[in-house]
């Protein structure tokens, strides 16, 4: 069997072998519904759209995705099981990829759990399902980006709490790069070309376009490169810290 598939199955099953996964699913589904119908005033908007629903995902993921990924490598290093994992007939890259895909699949399962909200808006009106599908795709890619970053932070430390805090900080920085306040700060001492380049690194701007139903190849490339970069950084960090 493919080593990546073995790690994937091992990690995905480990999520559901503890009550933490079920607690996470309940919290995520509750917050997704609460932010949409209560904070977002879904019914008052009187629109057959899930725009409000997707608006809150980037902030929900900022806390929930690091909570999923903080144990990925920190727990392995803290318990010493990482040494056993690395002695198996698999490459380090296969282990990193398998763990990431398992966490991403788990995030996808949580996202599927929100489909009743989609059914609700379809029952109440006639939404553009193409826009909703693009929004779900963007949300899942966003979750993957957060998980790749958080997995990398988890590889840095043995403490899950420290991994969580580092993940939130780095992910928040990647979000804020696209906000006007941050761009105004950089414009004070950088040429416009560099400011535009910094803005293009923002998770928020790339997610925002897909949330509106626009699937741009540049956004897909961005998520692919960002995820690949942090997964590669994860493998390098684990290699450097091997034996420590």
Backbone as numpy.savetxt, mean C-alpha at the origin, in Angstrom:
# Nx Ny Nz CAx CAy CAz Cx Cy Cz
7.60 -27.12 -6.72 6.75 -25.92 -6.72 7.64 -24.68 -6.72
7.15 -23.63 -7.37 7.88 -22.37 -7.44 8.15 -21.83 -6.03
9.41 -21.48 -5.71 9.74 -20.98 -4.37 8.92 -19.75 -3.97
8.66 -18.87 -4.95 7.87 -17.67 -4.65 6.47 -18.08 -4.21
5.91 -19.07 -4.88 4.56 -19.55 -4.53 4.54 -20.17 -3.14
5.62 -20.87 -2.79 5.71 -21.48 -1.45 5.70 -20.40 -0.37
6.55 -19.38 -0.54 6.61 -18.28 0.42 5.28 -17.55 0.46
4.70 -17.34 -0.73 3.41 -16.65 -0.81 2.34 -17.36 0.01
2.22 -18.68 -0.18 1.21 -19.45 0.54 1.49 -19.46 2.04
2.76 -19.58 2.39 3.15 -19.60 3.81 2.78 -18.29 4.48
3.10 -17.18 3.83 2.84 -15.88 4.43 1.35 -15.54 4.46
0.65 -15.85 3.37 -0.78 -15.53 3.33 -1.55 -16.32 4.37
-1.20 -17.59 4.52 -1.89 -18.41 5.54 -1.56 -17.92 6.94
-0.34 -17.37 7.13 0.04 -16.88 8.46 -0.80 -15.68 8.87
-1.26 -14.91 7.88 -2.12 -13.77 8.20 -3.41 -14.25 8.87
-3.98 -15.31 8.31 -5.28 -15.78 8.78 -5.18 -16.76 9.94
-3.95 -17.12 10.32 -3.77 -18.01 11.47 -3.76 -17.26 12.79
-3.81 -15.93 12.70 -3.83 -15.10 13.91 -5.05 -14.20 13.86
-5.55 -13.81 15.02 -6.72 -12.92 15.06 -6.43 -11.52 14.54
-5.13 -11.18 14.43 -4.76 -9.83 13.99 -5.32 -9.55 12.60
-5.25 -10.54 11.70 -5.74 -10.35 10.34 -7.24 -10.06 10.33
-7.97 -10.81 11.12 -9.42 -10.62 11.16 -9.78 -9.28 11.78
-9.03 -8.88 12.79 -9.25 -7.56 13.41 -8.97 -6.47 12.38
-7.89 -6.66 11.61 -7.56 -5.67 10.58 -8.67 -5.55 9.55
-9.19 -6.68 9.09 -10.26 -6.66 8.09 -11.49 -5.93 8.61
-11.85 -6.22 9.85 -13.02 -5.56 10.45 -12.79 -4.06 10.55
-11.61 -3.66 11.01 -11.30 -2.24 11.16 -11.31 -1.54 9.80
-10.69 -2.18 8.81 -10.62 -1.57 7.48 -12.01 -1.38 6.88
-12.83 -2.42 6.94 -14.17 -2.34 6.37 -15.03 -1.33 7.12
-14.86 -1.28 8.44 -15.61 -0.30 9.22 -15.21 1.12 8.84
-13.89 1.37 8.78 -13.41 2.71 8.46 -13.77 3.11 7.03
-13.70 2.15 6.10 -14.07 2.44 4.71 -15.53 2.88 4.63
-16.40 2.18 5.34 -17.81 2.53 5.34 -18.07 3.83 6.10
-17.41 3.99 7.24 -17.63 5.17 8.08 -17.18 6.44 7.36
-15.99 6.41 6.77 -15.50 7.60 6.08 -16.34 7.93 4.85
-16.89 6.92 4.21 -17.69 7.16 3.02 -19.07 7.71 3.36
-19.76 7.05 4.26 -21.16 7.40 4.52 -21.34 8.47 5.60
-20.42 8.55 6.55 -20.55 9.52 7.63 -19.71 10.77 7.39
-18.40 10.59 7.32 -17.52 11.75 7.12 -17.68 12.32 5.72
-17.77 11.44 4.73 -17.87 11.90 3.35 -19.26 12.30 2.92
-20.26 12.11 3.78 -21.64 12.48 3.47 -22.08 11.96 2.10
-21.93 10.67 1.92 -22.23 10.03 0.63 -23.66 10.31 0.16
-24.62 10.16 1.04 -26.02 10.32 0.65 -26.36 11.78 0.36
-25.74 12.70 1.09 -26.02 14.13 0.88 -25.50 14.61 -0.47
-24.43 13.97 -0.98 -23.87 14.38 -2.26 -24.83 14.11 -3.41
-25.69 13.10 -3.22 -26.72 12.77 -4.22 -26.11 12.50 -5.61
-24.99 11.78 -5.62 -24.30 11.44 -6.87 -24.01 9.94 -6.90
-24.23 9.34 -8.06 -23.94 7.92 -8.23 -22.46 7.76 -8.55
-21.64 7.94 -7.53 -20.18 7.92 -7.71 -19.52 7.43 -6.43
-18.35 6.82 -6.57 -17.57 6.37 -5.41 -16.36 7.27 -5.18
-16.42 8.50 -5.70 -15.32 9.44 -5.55 -14.98 9.65 -4.07
-16.01 9.86 -3.25 -15.81 10.07 -1.82 -15.16 8.85 -1.18
-15.59 7.68 -1.59 -15.05 6.42 -1.06 -13.56 6.31 -1.32
-13.14 6.58 -2.55 -11.72 6.46 -2.90 -10.88 7.59 -2.31
-11.49 8.74 -2.06 -10.75 9.89 -1.52 -10.03 9.55 -0.21
-10.66 8.72 0.60 -10.12 8.44 1.94 -9.12 7.29 1.95
-9.00 6.55 0.86 -8.15 5.36 0.87 -6.69 5.69 1.16
-6.21 6.77 0.59 -4.78 7.08 0.77 -4.46 7.34 2.24
-5.43 7.88 3.00 -5.20 8.16 4.42 -5.42 6.91 5.27
-6.36 6.07 4.85 -6.54 4.80 5.55 -5.31 3.92 5.38
-4.80 3.87 4.16 -3.62 3.04 3.87 -2.38 3.54 4.59
-2.33 4.84 4.84 -1.15 5.41 5.49 -0.89 4.76 6.84
-1.94 4.34 7.51 -1.80 3.67 8.81 -1.97 2.16 8.72
-2.89 1.71 7.87 -3.22 0.29 7.86 -2.20 -0.56 7.09
-1.66 -0.07 5.99 -0.68 -0.87 5.25 0.63 -1.06 6.04
1.17 -0.03 6.69 2.33 -0.27 7.56 2.02 -1.26 8.68
0.76 -1.27 9.15 0.38 -2.22 10.21 0.44 -3.66 9.69
0.13 -3.84 8.41 0.22 -5.17 7.81 1.67 -5.59 7.63
2.48 -4.67 7.12 3.84 -5.03 6.71 4.90 -4.92 7.80
4.57 -4.32 8.94 5.60 -4.08 9.94 6.22 -5.37 10.48
5.47 -6.47 10.43 5.98 -7.74 10.95 6.73 -8.54 9.90
6.67 -8.11 8.64 7.19 -8.91 7.52 8.61 -9.40 7.76
9.52 -8.48 8.06 10.92 -8.86 8.29 11.35 -8.60 9.73
10.73 -7.62 10.39 11.11 -7.31 11.78 10.88 -8.51 12.68
9.76 -9.19 12.51 9.47 -10.37 13.33 10.43 -11.51 13.03
10.76 -11.68 11.74 11.70 -12.74 11.35 13.06 -12.51 12.01
13.51 -11.26 12.04 14.81 -10.95 12.62 14.76 -11.02 14.14
13.65 -10.61 14.72 13.53 -10.61 16.18 13.51 -12.04 16.74
12.85 -12.94 16.04 12.75 -14.32 16.51 13.92 -15.19 16.03
14.69 -14.66 15.09 15.82 -15.43 14.55 15.42 -16.38 13.45
14.15 -16.41 13.06 13.69 -17.33 12.03 14.17 -16.93 10.64
14.68 -15.70 10.51 15.19 -15.26 9.22 16.39 -16.10 8.80
17.17 -16.57 9.78 18.34 -17.39 9.46 17.90 -18.72 8.85
16.83 -19.29 9.38 16.29 -20.53 8.82 15.73 -20.29 7.43
15.03 -19.17 7.27 14.44 -18.85 5.97 15.50 -18.72 4.89
16.63 -18.08 5.24 17.67 -17.84 4.26 18.52 -19.08 3.97
18.34 -20.14 4.77 19.06 -21.39 4.48 18.26 -22.31 3.56
17.01 -21.95 3.30 16.18 -22.74 2.39 16.67 -22.59 0.96
16.36 -23.56 0.10 16.82 -23.50 -1.30 16.05 -22.47 -2.13
16.06 -21.23 -1.67 15.43 -20.13 -2.40 16.37 -18.95 -2.37
16.21 -18.05 -3.32 17.03 -16.85 -3.32 16.39 -15.80 -2.43
17.18 -14.85 -2.01 16.68 -13.76 -1.16 15.59 -12.99 -1.89
15.79 -12.77 -3.18 14.80 -12.03 -3.96 13.47 -12.77 -4.01
13.51 -14.08 -4.11 12.28 -14.86 -4.12 11.54 -14.75 -2.79
12.28 -14.72 -1.70 11.67 -14.57 -0.38 11.03 -13.20 -0.23
11.73 -12.17 -0.69 11.21 -10.80 -0.61 9.94 -10.66 -1.46
9.98 -11.20 -2.67 8.84 -11.10 -3.57 7.65 -11.89 -3.04
7.91 -13.10 -2.51 6.83 -13.92 -1.99 6.12 -13.26 -0.82
6.90 -12.67 0.08 6.31 -11.99 1.24 5.49 -10.77 0.79
6.03 -10.02 -0.15 5.32 -8.84 -0.63 4.01 -9.21 -1.30
4.04 -10.21 -2.17 2.83 -10.62 -2.88 1.76 -11.13 -1.92
2.17 -11.80 -0.85 1.21 -12.28 0.15 0.52 -11.11 0.84
1.31 -10.11 1.24 0.73 -8.93 1.89 -0.18 -8.17 0.92
0.24 -8.10 -0.33 -0.55 -7.39 -1.35 -1.86 -8.13 -1.62
-1.80 -9.45 -1.65 -3.01 -10.26 -1.84 -3.96 -10.06 -0.66
-3.41 -10.00 0.53 -4.24 -9.77 1.72 -4.93 -8.41 1.63
-4.18 -7.40 1.18 -4.78 -6.07 0.99 -5.88 -6.13 -0.07
-5.66 -6.94 -1.11 -6.67 -7.10 -2.15 -7.94 -7.75 -1.61
-7.78 -8.72 -0.73 -8.94 -9.38 -0.11 -9.74 -8.36 0.71
-9.03 -7.50 1.44 -9.70 -6.46 2.22 -10.45 -5.51 1.29
-9.85 -5.19 0.17 -10.48 -4.28 -0.79 -11.72 -4.92 -1.41
-11.67 -6.20 -1.70 -12.84 -6.91 -2.24 -13.99 -6.86 -1.25
-13.65 -6.83 0.02 -14.69 -6.76 1.05 -15.51 -5.48 1.01
-15.02 -4.48 0.28 -15.77 -3.21 0.17 -16.73 -3.21 -1.01
-16.80 -4.30 -1.77 -17.68 -4.34 -2.94 -19.15 -4.03 -2.62
-19.66 -4.37 -1.40 -21.05 -3.98 -1.09 -21.30 -2.48 -1.25
-20.27 -1.65 -1.04 -20.43 -0.21 -1.25 -20.66 0.06 -2.74
-19.94 -0.66 -3.59 -20.13 -0.55 -5.03 -21.55 -0.99 -5.40
-22.00 -2.08 -4.82 -23.35 -2.57 -5.09 -24.39 -1.55 -4.63
-24.10 -0.87 -3.53 -25.03 0.12 -2.99 -25.21 1.28 -3.96
-24.10 1.81 -4.46 -24.19 2.95 -5.38 -24.82 2.52 -6.71
-24.63 1.26 -7.10 -25.25 0.76 -8.32 -26.76 0.61 -8.15
-27.17 0.26 -6.94 -28.60 0.11 -6.65 -29.29 1.47 -6.60
-28.58 2.47 -6.07 -29.17 3.79 -5.89 -29.14 4.65 -7.16
-28.25 4.32 -8.09 -28.13 5.14 -9.29 -27.50 4.38 -10.43
-26.96 5.12 -11.37 -26.34 4.54 -12.56 -24.91 5.07 -12.69
-23.99 4.54 -11.88 -22.62 5.05 -11.89 -21.84 4.61 -13.13
-20.73 5.29 -13.37 -19.81 4.90 -14.44 -18.92 3.79 -13.87
-19.21 2.56 -14.25 -18.48 1.43 -13.68 -17.02 1.40 -14.14
-16.74 1.98 -15.29 -15.35 2.06 -15.75 -14.51 2.91 -14.82
-15.08 4.02 -14.35 -14.38 4.89 -13.40 -14.16 4.17 -12.08
-15.17 3.42 -11.65 -15.06 2.68 -10.38 -13.99 1.60 -10.47
-13.94 0.89 -11.59 -12.92 -0.15 -11.78 -11.52 0.47 -11.76
-11.38 1.61 -12.44 -10.08 2.31 -12.43 -9.72 2.75 -11.02
-10.73 3.18 -10.25 -10.48 3.60 -8.88 -10.02 2.44 -8.02
-10.64 1.28 -8.20 -10.23 0.09 -7.44 -8.81 -0.34 -7.83
-8.51 -0.27 -9.12 -7.16 -0.62 -9.57 -6.14 0.33 -8.96
-6.45 1.63 -9.01 -5.55 2.61 -8.42 -5.37 2.40 -6.93
-6.47 2.04 -6.25 -6.40 1.79 -4.81 -5.52 0.60 -4.50
-5.64 -0.46 -5.29 -4.83 -1.66 -5.06 -3.36 -1.39 -5.34
-3.09 -0.64 -6.41 -1.70 -0.28 -6.71 -1.12 0.61 -5.61
-1.95 1.51 -5.10 -1.51 2.37 -4.00 -1.17 1.54 -2.77
-2.02 0.56 -2.47 -1.75 -0.34 -1.34 -0.43 -1.08 -1.55
-0.17 -1.53 -2.78 1.08 -2.21 -3.08 2.29 -1.32 -2.86
2.16 -0.05 -3.24 3.27 0.89 -3.04 3.55 1.08 -1.55
2.50 1.27 -0.77 2.66 1.40 0.68 3.30 0.15 1.29
2.89 -1.01 0.82 3.42 -2.27 1.36 4.90 -2.46 1.00
5.27 -2.06 -0.22 6.67 -2.17 -0.62 7.55 -1.28 0.25
7.09 -0.05 0.48 7.83 0.88 1.35 7.90 0.33 2.77
6.77 -0.13 3.27 6.70 -0.61 4.66 7.53 -1.88 4.86
7.55 -2.75 3.86 8.38 -3.95 3.94 9.85 -3.60 4.03
10.24 -2.57 3.29 11.63 -2.11 3.33 11.98 -1.57 4.71
11.06 -0.80 5.29 11.30 -0.25 6.63 11.35 -1.38 7.67
10.57 -2.43 7.45 10.56 -3.57 8.36 11.89 -4.31 8.34
12.58 -4.26 7.21 13.87 -4.94 7.08 14.98 -4.20 7.83
14.74 -2.94 8.14 15.77 -2.13 8.78 15.94 -2.45 10.26
14.84 -2.82 10.92 14.84 -2.96 12.37 14.21 -4.26 12.84
14.52 -4.65 14.07 13.90 -5.82 14.68 12.59 -5.45 15.39
12.36 -4.16 15.58 11.18 -3.69 16.30 10.03 -3.40 15.33
8.89 -4.04 15.55 7.73 -3.79 14.70 7.20 -2.37 14.89
7.30 -1.86 16.10 6.83 -0.50 16.37 7.66 0.52 15.61
8.98 0.35 15.64 9.87 1.25 14.91 9.62 1.13 13.41
9.42 -0.09 12.94 9.12 -0.31 11.52 7.84 0.41 11.11
6.84 0.36 11.98 5.56 1.02 11.70 5.75 2.53 11.60
6.45 3.10 12.57 6.66 4.55 12.58 7.45 5.01 11.35
8.53 4.30 11.04 9.34 4.64 9.86 8.50 4.57 8.59
7.67 3.54 8.49 6.83 3.36 7.30 5.86 4.51 7.14
5.21 4.90 8.23 4.25 6.00 8.17 4.94 7.30 7.75
6.12 7.55 8.29 6.85 8.78 7.98 7.24 8.82 6.51
7.82 7.74 6.00 8.27 7.71 4.60 7.07 7.79 3.65
6.01 7.06 3.95 4.82 7.09 3.09 4.17 8.46 3.10
4.14 9.10 4.27 3.57 10.44 4.36 4.39 11.43 3.53
5.70 11.29 3.56 6.55 12.16 2.74 6.26 11.96 1.26
6.07 10.72 0.84 5.76 10.45 -0.57 4.39 10.99 -0.97
3.48 11.10 -0.02 2.18 11.68 -0.30 2.30 13.20 -0.43
2.95 13.82 0.54 2.99 15.28 0.63 3.81 15.94 -0.48
4.63 15.18 -1.18 5.43 15.74 -2.27 4.56 16.37 -3.35
3.31 15.93 -3.45 2.44 16.47 -4.49 1.54 17.59 -4.02
1.64 17.97 -2.74 0.78 19.02 -2.21 1.38 20.41 -2.48
0.54 21.40 -2.72 1.02 22.76 -3.05 1.99 23.33 -2.02
1.75 23.10 -0.73 2.63 23.66 0.30 4.06 23.14 0.14
4.19 21.83 -0.13 5.52 21.25 -0.32 6.18 21.77 -1.58
5.40 21.89 -2.65 5.95 22.38 -3.92 6.35 23.85 -3.81
5.58 24.64 -3.07 5.95 26.05 -2.86 7.26 26.16 -2.11
7.49 25.24 -1.17 8.75 25.23 -0.42 9.93 24.97 -1.34
9.80 23.99 -2.23 10.89 23.65 -3.14 11.10 24.73 -4.20
10.03 25.41 -4.58 10.15 26.45 -5.60 10.99 27.63 -5.14
11.15 27.76 -3.83 11.92 28.88 -3.28 13.40 28.78 -3.61
13.91 27.58 -3.87 15.36 27.44 -4.12 15.70 26.44 -5.23
14.69 25.87 -5.89 14.96 24.93 -6.97 14.33 25.41 -8.27
14.95 25.09 -9.40 14.34 25.44 -10.70 13.05 24.67 -10.91
12.19 25.20 -11.77 10.86 24.63 -11.97 10.93 23.19 -12.47
11.94 22.88 -13.27 12.07 21.52 -13.80 12.24 20.50 -12.67
13.06 20.87 -11.68 13.26 19.96 -10.54 12.02 19.88 -9.66
11.31 20.99 -9.53 10.08 21.00 -8.74 9.04 20.08 -9.39
8.94 20.14 -10.71 8.02 19.26 -11.44 8.42 17.80 -11.28
9.74 17.56 -11.26 10.22 16.18 -11.08 9.86 15.66 -9.69
9.98 16.53 -8.68 9.62 16.15 -7.31 8.12 15.87 -7.22
7.32 16.71 -7.87 5.87 16.52 -7.85 5.48 15.20 -8.49
6.24 14.77 -9.49 5.92 13.52 -10.19 6.20 12.30 -9.33
6.90 12.48 -8.21 7.21 11.37 -7.31 6.11 11.15 -6.27
5.12 12.01 -6.26 4.08 11.94 -5.23 3.11 10.79 -5.46
2.86 10.03 -4.43 1.84 8.98 -4.49 0.46 9.58 -4.71
0.23 10.73 -4.14 -1.09 11.35 -4.20 -1.49 11.71 -5.63
-0.59 12.35 -6.37 -0.93 12.79 -7.73 -1.20 11.61 -8.66
-0.43 10.54 -8.53 -0.64 9.37 -9.40 -1.92 8.63 -9.02
-2.22 8.59 -7.74 -3.46 7.94 -7.30 -4.67 8.77 -7.70
-4.54 10.08 -7.61 -5.65 10.97 -7.88 -6.17 10.81 -9.31
-5.28 10.66 -10.28 -5.71 10.53 -11.67 -6.46 9.22 -11.89
-6.00 8.13 -11.28 -6.68 6.85 -11.44 -8.00 6.84 -10.68
-8.05 7.54 -9.57 -9.27 7.65 -8.79 -10.38 8.32 -9.61
-9.97 9.16 -10.54 -10.94 9.86 -11.39 -11.27 9.08 -12.65
-10.70 7.89 -12.78 -11.02 7.04 -13.92 -10.03 7.05 -15.05
-8.91 7.74 -14.86 -7.90 7.84 -15.93 -6.78 6.84 -15.66
-6.66 5.85 -16.54 -5.57 4.88 -16.42 -4.47 5.28 -17.40
-3.46 5.91 -16.87 -2.35 6.43 -17.67 -1.16 5.48 -17.53
-0.50 5.19 -18.64 0.66 4.30 -18.62 1.74 4.83 -17.69
1.86 6.14 -17.60 2.88 6.74 -16.72 2.61 6.42 -15.25
1.34 6.36 -14.88 1.00 6.01 -13.51 1.33 4.55 -13.21
1.05 3.67 -14.18 1.36 2.26 -14.00 2.87 2.05 -13.89
3.62 2.76 -14.72 5.09 2.66 -14.68 5.61 3.18 -13.34
5.01 4.27 -12.88 5.42 4.85 -11.59 5.28 3.83 -10.46
4.11 3.20 -10.37 3.88 2.22 -9.31 4.82 1.02 -9.45
5.05 0.60 -10.69 5.95 -0.52 -10.92 7.38 -0.20 -10.49
7.86 0.99 -10.87 9.22 1.39 -10.53 9.38 1.63 -9.03
8.38 2.29 -8.42 8.46 2.56 -6.98 8.46 1.26 -6.18
7.55 0.35 -6.53 7.50 -0.93 -5.83 8.77 -1.72 -6.03
9.26 -1.77 -7.27 10.48 -2.52 -7.57 11.68 -1.94 -6.85
11.75 -0.61 -6.77 12.87 0.05 -6.09 12.93 -0.33 -4.62
11.79 -0.28 -3.94 11.78 -0.58 -2.51 11.93 -2.07 -2.24
11.46 -2.91 -3.14 11.68 -4.35 -2.96 13.16 -4.68 -3.13
13.80 -4.03 -4.10 15.24 -4.23 -4.30 16.02 -3.71 -3.09
15.59 -2.54 -2.56 16.24 -1.99 -1.37 16.07 -2.94 -0.18
14.92 -3.58 -0.10 14.66 -4.54 0.97 15.66 -5.69 0.92
15.87 -6.23 -0.28 16.80 -7.35 -0.43 18.23 -6.92 -0.09
18.60 -5.70 -0.46 19.95 -5.21 -0.14 20.13 -5.06 1.37
19.12 -4.50 2.04 19.21 -4.30 3.49 19.32 -5.62 4.21
18.52 -6.61 3.80 18.57 -7.93 4.45 19.93 -8.58 4.23
20.48 -8.41 3.03 21.80 -8.97 2.73 22.87 -8.34 3.59
22.79 -7.02 3.75 23.78 -6.29 4.55 23.68 -6.67 6.02
22.45 -6.84 6.51 22.22 -7.14 7.92 22.26 -8.63 8.23
22.53 -9.44 7.24 22.56 -10.88 7.45 23.57 -11.24 8.55
23.08 -11.95 9.54 23.95 -12.37 10.63 23.99 -11.38 11.78
23.37 -10.19 11.60 23.38 -9.19 12.67 22.16 -9.37 13.58
